[in-house]
């Protein structure tokens, strides 16, 4: 395994993953207080999955794991699913809109990392 410094792109992806993990955790709590479909097991589950995979992807990239590529691929897929869930029920809610935007940004960043790893 290489002991080189991470690329600018990887550092940016790690940062975006951290931001996404944070906003998903915050939004999950926010949605619990909103109740109804926002507190459903499906919506809460995807936000928790997203927060967890984003944190995991950042950790794998930080230590230049050879598994980082497929973790980032899964991260992108889950981020897109979380964004769809938040977009579907956001209405005018600013936190949910921010969560969806951050998830989309993270998915794009992870997809770039997967492409760079090939």
C-alpha positions in Angstrom: 0.0 0.0 0.0 1.2 3.5 -0.9 2.1 5.9 1.8 1.5 9.0 -0.4 -0.6 11.9 0.6 -4.2 11.6 -0.6 -5.0 13.5 -3.8 -7.0 16.8 -3.7 -9.9 14.9 -5.2 -9.8 12.3 -2.5 -9.5 14.9 0.2 -12.5 16.7 -1.2 -14.5 13.5 -1.4 -13.6 12.7 2.2 -14.8 16.1 3.3 -18.0 15.8 1.3 -18.7 12.4 2.8 -18.2 13.8 6.3 -20.5 16.7 5.6 -23.1 14.3 4.2 -22.9 12.0 7.2 -23.4 15.0 9.5 -26.4 16.4 7.6 -28.1 13.0 7.3 -27.8 12.4 11.1 -29.2 15.9 11.8 -32.0 15.5 9.3 -33.0 12.1 10.7 -33.5 13.7 14.1 -35.3 16.6 12.5 -37.6 14.3 10.6 -38.4 12.3 13.8 -39.8 15.5 15.3 -41.8 16.2 12.1 -43.5 12.9 12.6 -45.8 11.1 10.1 -44.0 9.7 7.0 -40.9 11.6 8.0 -40.6 9.3 11.0 -41.3 6.2 9.0 -38.8 3.3 9.3 -38.1 3.4 5.6 -37.1 7.1 5.6 -35.3 7.0 8.9 -33.5 3.9 7.7 -32.2 5.4 4.5 -30.9 8.5 6.3 -29.1 6.3 8.9 -27.7 4.1 6.1 -26.5 7.2 4.3 -24.8 8.7 7.4 -23.1 5.4 8.1 -21.9 4.6 4.6 -20.6 8.2 4.2 -18.6 7.9 7.4 -17.3 4.5 6.4 -16.3 5.7 2.9 -14.4 8.6 4.4 -12.6 6.2 6.8 -11.7 3.8 4.0 -10.3 6.6 1.8 -8.4 8.1 4.7 -6.3 5.0 5.0 -6.1 4.3 1.3 -7.8 1.0 1.6 -8.0 -1.1 -1.6 -11.7 -1.5 -0.8 -12.4 2.2 -1.0 -13.5 2.0 -4.6 -16.4 -0.3 -4.0 -17.3 1.4 -0.7 -17.5 4.7 -2.6 -19.7 3.0 -5.3 -22.1 1.8 -2.6 -21.9 5.3 -1.0 -23.0 7.0 -4.2 -25.9 4.6 -4.6 -27.2 5.1 -1.1 -26.7 8.8 -1.2 -28.8 9.0 -4.3 -31.5 6.9 -2.7 -31.4 9.2 0.4 -31.6 12.3 -1.7 -34.7 10.9 -3.5 -36.4 10.1 -0.2 -35.8 13.6 1.1 -36.8 15.3 -2.1 -40.0 13.3 -2.3 -41.3 14.5 1.1 -39.4 17.8 1.6 -42.2 20.2 0.6 -40.8 23.5 1.7 -38.6 22.1 4.5 -35.1 23.7 4.3 -33.3 21.0 6.3 -34.6 18.2 4.0 -33.7 20.2 0.9 -30.2 20.7 2.2 -29.9 17.0 3.0 -31.0 16.1 -0.5 -28.5 18.6 -2.1 -25.6 17.4 0.1 -26.4 13.7 -0.7 -26.4 14.5 -4.4 -23.1 16.3 -4.1 -21.6 13.4 -2.1 -22.9 10.9 -4.7 -21.2 12.8 -7.5 -17.9 13.1 -5.5 -17.9 9.3 -4.8 -18.7 8.5 -8.4 -15.7 10.6 -9.5 -13.5 8.7 -6.9 -14.7 5.3 -8.3 -13.8 6.5 -11.8 -10.4 7.7 -10.7 -9.7 4.4 -9.0 -10.1 2.4 -12.2 
